[in-house]
Amino acid sequence: MTTIPADPPRAVPPEPHSSPDAKPTSLRRVAAASSIGTTIEFYDFFIYGTAAALVFPTVFFPAADEVTGTIASFATFAVAFFARPVGAMLFGHFGDRIGRKRTLVWTLLIMGIATVAIGLLPGYESGVFGIAESGIGIAAPIALVVLRFLQGFAVGGEWAGATLLTAEYAPPGKRGLYAMFPQLGPAFAFFLSSLTFLIATLTLGETSSAFLDYGWRIPFILSFALVAVGLWVRLAVAETPVFREAQRRKALEAEKSDGPALPFMDAFRYQWKEILIAGGALASLFSLFYMGTAFLTNYGTKSLDLSRTFVLGAGMIAAIVFGLSTAASAMWSDRVGRRRVILTSCVIAIPWTLVLFPILEIGGGFAFVVGLIGTLLIFGIAYGPAGALLPELFEARYRYTGAGMGYNLAGIFGGAIPPLIAAPLIAGPGAIWVGVMLAGLSAVSVVCTILIVETKDKAMRAEAEPAEPEHSLVG
C-alpha cells in the first residue's frame, strides 16, 4: 500500500472569514478526503455495474431473452455516462464559482441518495421487503434509469473536484504522487463492490431466490454508512489555496468587467481543444476499465460458465493489481511526464485488446483471471497520471469545469458505447470483433495523447496564469 511521504506535512492557511483558531489542513487529510470520497462514489457506481451484469436482466427485464435482457441492462448502465458531462458542467460551474469542497459534499450526497434508492426499488414483477410484492411493472426500469442518471450526474462532478483537491494542494514535483490518491478510489471501490456481492452470494446462495429478492440490494443500502463517513472526512478539509487565489483575482477582474463570467463558457471558449483531445486520449482508459469490470463480470458468468463466486473473487485480485499499477504509474509520471506514461498504456492496449478475447475463449478460470488482470493492469498505467494531467491542462478559473468535461467526454467514448456494442457483437459475428473495436479506440487515444504537450512542470497557482489564455497546451 502506498503511503504519503514522511516529509513534514505542508499546511495551508484557514479559509477566509474562518476563525483565527481554525486548524490548517494537512496534506495527509487532503489525501484521505479525496481517496475516501472517490472510493465511496465509485463503490456506488460499480455495485450498479456488478448488479447490471448479474441480476438486473432478471429483476428489471424479466420478459426479455438473455441477450436482449443483457443489452437492456447495460443500456441503463450506459445512461450514467451520458449524464456525467451534464454533471461535469453543472458541478464544474459551482466548483469554479463557490469552491471545490462545498461542491464535493453535494456530489457525495446525491450519489448516496440515488444508490440507496436503487436498493429499495421494487422490480418489474417482484417486491422489496414485503412491499409491492407483485412488482411495479414498467415503472421499475423507468425509475432505475432515472436513479442511474443521478448516479452519473454525481460522478460527473466528483472526479474533477477530488483530483483538484489534491493537485492544487500538492508541493512542486509531487503533483502526480498526490493526485494519485483520488485515483486509487476506483481500485478500492471495485474491491469492495466485488467483496460485498461475494459475501451476499456465499451467504444466500448463488442461485437462490433470496439473492434475487433482496441479497443484491444489501450493497446498495450499506452505501448509506459509507456516505456518512465520507461527509465527515470532507467537511474537515479547507478549500484549496489555489481556488482562494483565483477567487481574489476574479474579484479584482470583476470590478473591470461588465458581468460575471461563466466557467463552462470560458472553458469552451479558450480551451475547447484540450477538452476534445483529453476526451480522445482517455477513451482507451475508459474502454479497458468498464469492459474489464462490468462487462467481463457478465461475460465470465454467462459466456464462460464460471461461477459467480469465482468471477467476484477474480475481480478482487484484479482490483489489487489495478491499484498497484495506478500508484506506480502516477509516481513514475512525476519523473518522465504524464504524456509518456499514458501513451505507453495506449500503445500496449492495441495488441492486448486484439488477443484478449482469444485468451478468454481458451476457457477456464485461469484464462479469465489473466484476461481480467491484464486489462486492469494496462488501464491502471494510464489512470494514475490522469489525475494530475487534466487539472494541469486547464486554467484555475475554469479548471473544475474543463477537467470534468474532458474526463467525462472520454467516459462516453470509452465507457458508455463499448459495453452496448459488445453484447450484440458477441451474439453475432463473434467476440474477436469486440477486441477490434477496443483496439480502434486505443489507436485513437494514441493519436490524441501525442497531440498533448507535456504538463508536469506547469505552474498551477492562479497568479501565474494569464487573465486571457494566449496559447494552447495542445500541440
C-alpha positions as CSV (number, residue, x, y, z in Angstrom):
1,M,0.0,0.0,0.0
2,T,1.4,3.4,-1.0
3,T,1.6,5.9,1.9
4,I,2.1,9.6,1.9
5,P,5.8,10.6,2.2
6,A,7.1,11.3,5.7
7,D,8.3,14.8,4.9
8,P,6.8,17.4,7.3
9,P,3.2,18.0,6.5
10,R,2.6,21.2,4.5
11,A,-0.3,23.2,5.8
12,V,-2.3,25.9,4.3
13,P,-3.9,28.9,6.0
14,P,-7.5,28.7,7.2
15,E,-10.2,29.7,4.8
16,P,-11.1,33.4,4.6
17,H,-13.5,34.5,7.3
18,S,-12.8,31.5,9.3
19,S,-11.8,31.6,13.0
20,P,-8.2,32.5,13.7
21,D,-8.0,29.4,15.8
22,A,-9.1,27.1,12.9
23,K,-6.6,24.4,12.2
24,P,-4.8,24.4,8.9
25,T,-5.4,21.4,6.5
26,S,-2.5,18.9,6.3
27,L,-1.8,17.1,3.0
28,R,-2.5,13.8,4.7
29,R,-6.0,14.9,5.5
30,V,-6.5,16.2,1.9
31,A,-5.3,12.9,0.5
32,A,-7.6,10.9,2.8
33,A,-10.6,13.1,2.0
34,S,-10.0,12.7,-1.8
35,S,-9.4,9.0,-1.7
36,I,-12.2,8.1,0.7
37,G,-14.6,10.3,-1.3
38,T,-13.8,8.7,-4.7
39,T,-13.9,5.3,-3.1
40,I,-17.4,5.8,-1.9
41,E,-18.6,7.4,-5.1
42,F,-17.2,4.7,-7.3
43,Y,-18.3,1.9,-5.0
44,D,-21.8,3.1,-5.6
45,F,-21.1,3.4,-9.3
46,F,-19.6,-0.1,-9.5
47,I,-22.1,-2.1,-7.5
48,Y,-24.6,-0.9,-10.2
49,G,-22.3,-2.4,-12.8
50,T,-22.0,-5.7,-10.9
51,A,-25.7,-5.9,-10.4
52,A,-26.3,-5.0,-14.1
53,A,-24.2,-8.0,-15.0
54,L,-25.6,-10.4,-12.5
55,V,-29.2,-9.7,-11.6
56,F,-30.8,-6.7,-13.3
57,P,-31.7,-8.6,-16.5
58,T,-33.9,-10.9,-14.3
59,V,-35.2,-8.3,-11.8
60,F,-36.0,-5.4,-14.2
61,F,-36.3,-7.1,-17.6
62,P,-37.8,-10.5,-17.0
63,A,-39.7,-10.7,-20.2
64,A,-36.6,-10.3,-22.4
65,D,-34.5,-13.2,-23.7
66,E,-30.9,-13.5,-22.3
67,V,-29.2,-11.3,-24.9
68,T,-31.9,-8.6,-25.0
69,G,-32.0,-8.5,-21.2
70,T,-28.3,-8.1,-21.0
71,I,-28.3,-5.3,-23.6
72,A,-31.2,-3.5,-21.8
73,S,-29.4,-3.9,-18.5
74,F,-26.2,-2.4,-19.9
75,A,-28.2,0.3,-21.6
76,T,-29.2,1.5,-18.1
77,F,-25.5,1.2,-17.2
78,A,-24.6,3.5,-20.1
79,V,-27.2,6.2,-19.2
80,A,-24.8,7.3,-16.4
81,F,-22.1,8.1,-18.9
82,F,-24.3,10.5,-20.8
83,A,-25.3,12.1,-17.5
84,R,-21.7,12.6,-16.5
85,P,-20.9,15.5,-18.8
86,V,-24.1,17.2,-17.6
87,G,-22.9,16.8,-14.0
88,A,-19.4,18.0,-15.0
89,M,-20.8,21.2,-16.4
90,L,-23.1,22.0,-13.5
91,F,-20.9,20.9,-10.7
92,G,-17.9,22.3,-12.5
93,H,-19.7,25.7,-12.7
94,F,-20.3,25.7,-8.9
95,G,-16.9,24.2,-8.2
96,D,-15.2,27.1,-10.0
97,R,-17.6,29.6,-8.5
98,I,-18.2,28.6,-4.9
99,G,-15.4,26.1,-4.2
100,R,-14.2,22.6,-4.6
101,K,-15.1,21.5,-1.1
102,R,-18.7,22.5,-1.0
103,T,-19.4,21.1,-4.4
104,L,-17.9,17.7,-3.5
105,V,-20.2,17.5,-0.5
106,W,-23.2,17.8,-2.8
107,T,-21.9,15.2,-5.3
108,L,-21.5,12.7,-2.4
109,L,-25.0,13.3,-1.1
110,I,-26.7,12.9,-4.4
111,M,-24.8,9.7,-5.2
112,G,-25.6,8.3,-1.8
113,I,-29.3,9.0,-2.0
114,A,-29.6,7.6,-5.6
115,T,-27.7,4.4,-4.6
116,V,-29.8,3.7,-1.5
117,A,-33.0,4.3,-3.6
118,I,-31.9,1.7,-6.1
119,G,-31.5,-0.8,-3.3
120,L,-35.1,0.0,-2.2
121,L,-36.6,-0.1,-5.7
122,P,-39.2,-2.8,-6.4
123,G,-38.6,-5.0,-9.5
124,Y,-40.7,-5.5,-12.6
125,E,-42.5,-8.5,-11.1
126,S,-41.0,-8.6,-7.6
127,G,-41.4,-6.5,-4.5
128,V,-38.9,-5.3,-1.9
129,F,-39.1,-6.3,1.8
130,G,-42.7,-7.2,1.6
131,I,-43.8,-4.0,-0.3
132,A,-45.3,-4.2,-3.8
133,E,-44.9,-8.0,-3.9
134,S,-46.1,-8.2,-7.5
135,G,-43.7,-5.6,-8.7
136,I,-44.4,-2.2,-10.3
137,G,-44.2,-3.2,-13.9
138,I,-42.7,-0.7,-16.4
139,A,-42.2,1.9,-13.7
140,A,-39.4,-0.2,-12.3
141,P,-36.9,0.1,-15.3
142,I,-38.0,3.7,-15.8
143,A,-37.2,4.6,-12.1
144,L,-33.9,2.6,-12.5
145,V,-32.9,4.7,-15.4
146,V,-33.7,8.0,-13.5
147,L,-31.7,6.9,-10.5
148,R,-28.8,5.7,-12.7
149,F,-28.8,9.1,-14.4
150,L,-28.5,10.7,-10.9
151,Q,-25.5,8.4,-10.2
152,G,-23.8,9.5,-13.3
153,F,-24.7,13.1,-12.7
154,A,-23.0,13.0,-9.3
155,V,-19.9,11.1,-10.5
156,G,-19.6,13.7,-13.3
157,G,-18.9,16.3,-10.7
158,E,-16.9,14.1,-8.3
159,W,-13.8,13.1,-10.2
160,A,-12.6,16.6,-11.2
161,G,-13.2,18.0,-7.8
162,A,-11.4,15.2,-6.0
163,T,-8.4,15.4,-8.2
164,L,-8.3,19.2,-8.0
165,L,-8.4,18.9,-4.2
166,T,-5.1,17.1,-4.2
167,A,-3.4,18.5,-7.3
168,E,-3.9,22.1,-6.1
169,Y,-2.5,21.3,-2.6
170,A,0.4,19.2,-3.9
171,P,4.0,20.5,-3.5
172,P,6.1,21.1,-6.6
173,G,7.4,18.0,-8.3
174,K,5.0,15.7,-6.4
175,R,1.7,16.5,-8.1
176,G,1.5,13.1,-9.7
177,L,2.1,11.4,-6.4
178,Y,-0.6,13.4,-4.5
179,A,-3.1,13.3,-7.4
180,M,-2.7,9.5,-7.2
181,F,-4.9,9.3,-4.1
182,P,-8.3,10.0,-5.6
183,Q,-7.2,7.7,-8.5
184,L,-6.9,4.9,-6.0
185,G,-10.6,5.2,-5.1
186,P,-11.9,3.2,-8.1
187,A,-9.5,0.3,-7.2
188,F,-10.7,0.3,-3.6
189,A,-14.3,0.6,-4.8
190,F,-14.0,-2.3,-7.2
191,F,-12.5,-4.5,-4.5
192,L,-15.3,-3.5,-2.1
193,S,-18.1,-4.0,-4.6
194,S,-16.8,-7.4,-5.5
195,L,-16.4,-8.3,-1.9
196,T,-19.9,-7.3,-0.8
197,F,-21.5,-9.2,-3.7
198,L,-19.3,-12.2,-2.9
199,I,-20.4,-12.2,0.7
200,A,-24.0,-11.9,-0.3
201,T,-23.6,-14.7,-2.7
202,L,-21.9,-17.0,-0.3
203,T,-24.4,-16.2,2.5
204,L,-27.6,-16.6,0.4
205,G,-26.5,-18.9,-2.3
206,E,-25.6,-18.3,-5.9
207,T,-28.9,-19.3,-7.5
208,S,-31.2,-18.8,-4.6
209,S,-34.4,-16.7,-4.8
210,A,-33.2,-14.8,-1.7
211,F,-30.3,-13.3,-3.6
212,L,-32.6,-12.2,-6.4
213,D,-35.2,-10.9,-4.0
214,Y,-33.1,-8.9,-1.6
215,G,-29.4,-10.1,-1.4
216,W,-28.3,-7.9,-4.2
217,R,-29.9,-4.9,-2.5
218,I,-27.6,-5.1,0.6
219,P,-24.5,-3.5,-1.0
220,F,-26.7,-0.6,-2.2
221,I,-28.3,0.1,1.1
222,L,-25.0,-0.3,3.0
223,S,-23.6,2.7,1.0
224,F,-25.5,5.0,3.3
225,A,-23.0,4.3,6.1
226,L,-20.0,4.9,3.7
227,V,-21.5,8.2,2.6
228,A,-21.8,9.3,6.2
229,V,-18.1,8.6,6.7
230,G,-17.2,10.4,3.5
231,L,-19.1,13.5,4.5
232,W,-17.4,13.6,7.9
233,V,-13.9,13.5,6.3
234,R,-14.7,16.0,3.6
235,L,-16.2,18.6,5.9
236,A,-12.9,18.7,7.8
237,V,-10.9,19.9,4.8
238,A,-10.4,23.5,4.0
239,E,-10.8,25.0,0.5
240,T,-7.7,24.8,-1.7
241,P,-5.3,27.7,-1.7
242,V,-5.3,27.9,-5.5
243,F,-9.0,28.3,-5.6
244,R,-8.8,31.1,-3.0
245,E,-6.2,32.9,-5.1
246,A,-8.4,32.5,-8.1
247,Q,-11.3,34.0,-6.2
248,R,-9.3,37.0,-5.1
249,R,-8.1,37.6,-8.7
250,K,-11.7,37.1,-10.1
251,A,-13.0,39.7,-7.7
252,L,-10.5,42.2,-8.9
253,E,-11.2,41.4,-12.6
254,A,-15.0,41.6,-11.9
255,E,-14.6,45.3,-11.0
256,K,-13.3,45.9,-14.5
257,S,-15.8,43.7,-16.4
258,D,-19.4,44.1,-17.4
259,G,-20.7,41.0,-15.6
260,P,-19.8,37.6,-14.0
261,A,-18.0,35.0,-16.2
262,L,-19.5,31.5,-16.7
263,P,-16.8,28.9,-16.2
264,F,-18.1,26.4,-18.7
265,M,-18.4,29.2,-21.4
266,D,-14.8,30.2,-20.7
267,A,-13.6,26.6,-20.8
268,F,-15.1,26.0,-24.2
269,R,-14.1,29.5,-25.4
270,Y,-10.4,29.3,-24.5
271,Q,-9.6,25.6,-24.3
272,W,-12.1,23.6,-26.3
273,K,-9.2,21.8,-28.0
274,E,-8.0,20.5,-24.6
275,I,-11.4,19.2,-23.8
276,L,-11.7,17.3,-27.0
277,I,-8.2,16.0,-27.1
278,A,-8.4,14.9,-23.4
279,G,-11.6,13.0,-24.2
280,G,-9.9,11.2,-27.1
281,A,-6.7,10.5,-25.1
282,L,-8.6,8.9,-22.2
283,A,-11.1,6.9,-24.3
284,S,-8.8,3.8,-24.2
285,L,-8.6,4.1,-20.5
286,F,-12.4,4.0,-20.0
287,S,-12.9,1.2,-22.5
288,L,-10.4,-1.0,-20.7
289,F,-11.8,-0.3,-17.3
290,Y,-15.5,-0.7,-17.9
291,M,-15.1,-3.7,-20.2
292,G,-12.7,-5.2,-17.6
293,T,-15.2,-4.7,-14.7
294,A,-18.9,-4.7,-15.6
295,F,-18.8,-6.4,-19.0
296,L,-16.3,-9.2,-18.2
297,T,-18.2,-9.9,-15.0
298,N,-21.2,-10.7,-17.2
299,Y,-19.1,-12.5,-19.8
300,G,-17.4,-14.7,-17.3
301,T,-20.7,-15.9,-15.8
302,K,-22.8,-16.1,-18.9
303,S,-20.4,-17.0,-21.8
304,L,-17.7,-18.9,-19.9
305,D,-20.0,-20.5,-17.4
306,L,-17.8,-19.6,-14.5
307,S,-19.3,-19.5,-11.1
308,R,-20.3,-16.1,-9.7
309,T,-18.1,-16.6,-6.6
310,F,-15.1,-17.3,-8.8
311,V,-15.7,-14.2,-11.0
312,L,-16.1,-11.9,-8.0
313,G,-13.0,-13.3,-6.3
314,A,-11.0,-12.8,-9.5
315,G,-12.3,-9.2,-9.5
316,M,-10.9,-8.6,-6.0
317,I,-7.5,-9.9,-7.1
318,A,-7.6,-7.7,-10.2
319,A,-8.5,-4.7,-8.1
320,I,-5.3,-5.1,-6.1
321,V,-3.2,-5.2,-9.3
322,F,-5.1,-2.2,-10.7
323,G,-4.4,-0.2,-7.5
324,L,-0.7,-1.0,-7.5
325,S,-0.3,-0.1,-11.2
326,T,-2.2,3.1,-10.7
327,A,0.1,4.1,-7.8
328,A,3.3,3.2,-9.6
329,S,2.4,5.0,-12.8
330,A,1.3,8.1,-11.0
331,M,4.7,8.4,-9.3
332,W,6.5,7.5,-12.5
333,S,4.8,10.4,-14.2
334,D,6.5,12.8,-11.8
335,R,9.8,11.7,-13.3
336,V,9.1,11.1,-17.0
337,G,5.9,13.1,-17.6
338,R,2.2,12.4,-17.8
339,R,2.1,12.1,-21.6
340,R,4.8,9.4,-21.9
341,V,3.1,7.2,-19.3
342,I,-0.4,7.4,-20.7
343,L,1.0,6.9,-24.2
344,T,2.7,3.7,-23.0
345,S,-0.7,2.3,-21.8
346,C,-2.5,3.2,-25.1
347,V,0.2,1.6,-27.2
348,I,0.2,-1.6,-25.2
349,A,-3.6,-1.7,-25.2
350,I,-3.8,-2.1,-29.0
351,P,-2.2,-5.6,-29.3
352,W,-3.6,-6.6,-25.9
353,T,-7.3,-5.9,-26.8
354,L,-6.8,-7.9,-30.1
355,V,-5.7,-11.0,-28.1
356,L,-8.0,-10.5,-25.1
357,F,-11.0,-12.5,-26.3
358,P,-9.0,-15.3,-27.9
359,I,-7.3,-15.7,-24.5
360,L,-10.7,-15.7,-22.8
361,E,-12.1,-18.3,-25.2
362,I,-9.4,-20.7,-24.2
363,G,-11.8,-21.3,-21.4
364,G,-11.3,-22.0,-17.7
365,G,-10.7,-19.8,-14.7
366,F,-7.0,-19.2,-15.4
367,A,-7.6,-17.7,-18.8
368,F,-10.3,-15.4,-17.3
369,V,-8.0,-14.2,-14.5
370,V,-5.2,-13.5,-17.0
371,G,-7.6,-11.5,-19.2
372,L,-9.1,-9.5,-16.4
373,I,-5.8,-8.7,-14.6
374,G,-4.1,-7.8,-17.9
375,T,-6.9,-5.4,-18.8
376,L,-7.0,-3.6,-15.5
377,L,-3.1,-3.5,-15.3
378,I,-2.9,-1.7,-18.6
379,F,-5.8,0.6,-17.6
380,G,-4.0,1.5,-14.3
381,I,-0.9,2.6,-16.1
382,A,-2.9,5.3,-17.8
383,Y,-5.2,6.1,-14.9
384,G,-2.5,7.0,-12.4
385,P,-1.2,10.1,-14.3
386,A,-4.6,11.2,-15.5
387,G,-5.4,12.7,-12.0
388,A,-2.6,15.2,-12.5
389,L,-2.8,15.7,-16.3
390,L,-6.3,17.0,-16.5
391,P,-6.0,19.6,-13.8
392,E,-2.7,20.7,-15.3
393,L,-4.3,21.2,-18.7
394,F,-6.7,23.9,-17.6
395,E,-6.5,27.4,-16.1
396,A,-7.6,27.8,-12.4
397,R,-10.7,29.9,-13.0
398,Y,-12.4,27.1,-15.0
399,R,-10.2,24.2,-14.1
400,Y,-13.0,22.2,-12.4
401,T,-15.3,22.5,-15.5
402,G,-12.6,21.8,-18.1
403,A,-11.1,18.8,-16.3
404,G,-14.5,17.3,-15.7
405,M,-15.7,17.8,-19.2
406,G,-12.6,16.2,-20.7
407,Y,-12.8,13.3,-18.4
408,N,-16.5,12.6,-18.8
409,L,-16.3,13.0,-22.6
410,A,-13.8,10.2,-22.5
411,G,-16.4,8.3,-20.4
412,I,-18.9,8.5,-23.3
413,F,-16.4,7.4,-25.9
414,G,-14.9,4.5,-23.9
415,G,-17.3,3.7,-21.1
416,A,-20.8,4.0,-22.5
417,I,-20.6,2.8,-26.1
418,P,-18.3,-0.3,-26.0
419,P,-20.4,-2.3,-23.5
420,L,-23.5,-1.6,-25.6
421,I,-21.9,-2.7,-28.8
422,A,-20.0,-5.7,-27.3
423,A,-23.1,-7.8,-26.4
424,P,-24.6,-7.9,-30.0
425,L,-21.1,-8.4,-31.4
426,I,-20.5,-11.5,-29.3
427,A,-24.0,-12.8,-30.1
428,G,-23.4,-12.1,-33.8
429,P,-20.1,-12.0,-35.7
430,G,-18.0,-13.1,-32.7
431,A,-16.1,-11.8,-29.7
432,I,-12.9,-11.1,-31.7
433,W,-14.7,-8.0,-33.1
434,V,-15.0,-6.6,-29.6
435,G,-11.2,-6.7,-29.5
436,V,-11.0,-4.9,-32.8
437,M,-13.3,-2.2,-31.6
438,L,-11.3,-1.7,-28.4
439,A,-8.0,-1.7,-30.4
440,G,-9.5,1.0,-32.6
441,L,-10.4,3.2,-29.6
442,S,-6.8,2.7,-28.3
443,A,-5.4,3.8,-31.6
444,V,-7.5,7.0,-31.4
445,S,-6.1,7.6,-27.9
446,V,-2.6,7.1,-29.1
447,V,-3.0,9.9,-31.7
448,C,-4.7,12.2,-29.2
449,T,-2.1,11.6,-26.5
450,I,0.7,12.5,-28.9
451,L,-1.1,15.9,-29.5
452,I,-0.9,16.8,-25.8
453,V,2.0,18.9,-24.7
454,E,3.7,17.7,-21.5
455,T,2.2,19.4,-18.4
456,K,4.1,18.1,-15.4
457,D,6.2,21.3,-14.9
458,K,3.3,23.7,-15.4
459,A,2.5,26.1,-12.5
460,M,-1.0,25.7,-11.2
461,R,-1.1,28.8,-9.0
462,A,-3.8,31.2,-10.1
463,E,-1.5,34.2,-10.0
464,A,0.9,32.5,-12.5
465,E,-1.8,32.3,-15.2
466,P,-2.7,34.9,-17.7
467,A,-6.2,36.5,-17.5
468,E,-6.7,35.6,-21.2
469,P,-5.1,32.3,-22.1
470,E,-2.9,33.1,-25.1
471,H,-1.7,29.7,-26.1
472,S,-2.9,26.1,-26.1
473,L,-1.4,23.2,-24.1
474,V,-2.3,21.0,-27.1
475,G,0.2,20.9,-29.8
